[in-house]
């Protein structure tokens, strides 16, 4: 999958999880940039990504996520 298509899928997932219809994300987007992104919604986001892409994150992978780009990179590596 290309980074562009992964970001598109992530945007759709995040719109659903955060319930924000006009959400714009980039690789540099962090939890600080999205008002609705709290610890509970973070867990919901991780679960939704795992379901969508059909894999499970390792705890170390989740802990290393700082930006949407980091998340996209892990998805790309796991779906390659």
C-alpha positions as CSV (number, residue, x, y, z in Angstrom):
1,X,0.0,0.0,0.0
2,X,1.2,3.5,-0.7
3,X,1.6,6.1,2.0
4,X,-1.1,8.2,0.4
5,X,-3.6,5.3,0.5
6,X,-2.7,4.5,4.1
7,X,-3.2,8.1,5.1
8,X,-6.6,8.1,3.3
9,X,-7.6,5.0,5.2
10,X,-6.4,6.4,8.5
11,X,-8.3,9.6,7.9
12,X,-11.5,7.6,7.4
13,X,-10.9,5.6,10.6
14,X,-10.0,8.7,12.6
15,X,-13.2,10.5,11.4
16,X,-15.2,7.6,12.7
17,X,-13.3,7.2,16.0
18,X,-13.1,10.9,16.8
19,X,-16.5,11.8,15.3
20,X,-15.1,14.8,13.4
21,X,-16.4,15.0,9.9
22,X,-13.9,17.6,8.6
23,X,-10.7,16.1,10.0
24,X,-7.6,16.9,8.1
25,X,-4.5,14.9,8.9
26,X,-0.9,14.9,7.7
27,X,2.1,12.7,8.5
28,X,3.0,15.3,11.2
29,X,-0.4,15.2,12.9
30,X,-0.3,14.3,16.6
31,X,-2.8,13.8,19.4
32,X,-2.1,17.5,20.4
33,X,-3.6,18.6,17.1
34,X,-6.9,16.8,17.5
35,X,-9.0,18.0,20.4
36,X,-11.0,14.7,20.6
37,X,-7.8,12.6,20.7
38,X,-7.6,11.5,24.3
39,X,-6.4,8.2,25.9
40,X,-9.7,6.4,25.4
41,X,-10.0,7.4,21.8
42,X,-6.4,6.4,21.3
43,X,-7.2,2.9,22.3
44,X,-10.3,2.9,20.1
45,X,-8.1,4.1,17.2
46,X,-5.5,1.4,17.7
47,X,-8.3,-1.3,17.8
48,X,-10.0,0.2,14.7
49,X,-6.7,0.2,12.8
50,X,-5.9,-3.4,13.8
51,X,-9.4,-4.5,12.6
52,X,-9.2,-2.6,9.3
53,X,-5.7,-3.8,8.3
54,X,-5.9,-7.3,9.9
55,X,-3.0,-7.4,12.3
56,X,-2.1,-6.7,15.9
57,X,0.3,-4.1,17.2
58,X,3.0,-5.0,19.6
59,X,3.1,-2.9,22.8
60,X,6.5,-1.5,21.8
61,X,5.1,-0.4,18.4
62,X,2.2,1.4,20.1
63,X,4.5,3.1,22.6
64,X,6.7,4.4,19.7
65,X,3.8,6.1,17.9
66,X,4.2,9.9,18.1
67,X,2.6,11.0,14.8
68,X,0.2,9.8,12.2
69,X,3.2,9.3,10.0
70,X,4.7,6.9,12.5
71,X,1.4,5.0,12.5
72,X,1.4,4.9,8.7
73,X,5.0,3.6,8.6
74,X,4.1,0.7,11.0
75,X,1.0,-0.1,8.9
76,X,3.1,0.0,5.7
77,X,5.7,-2.4,7.2
78,X,3.0,-4.8,8.5
79,X,1.1,-4.9,5.3
80,X,4.0,-5.2,2.9
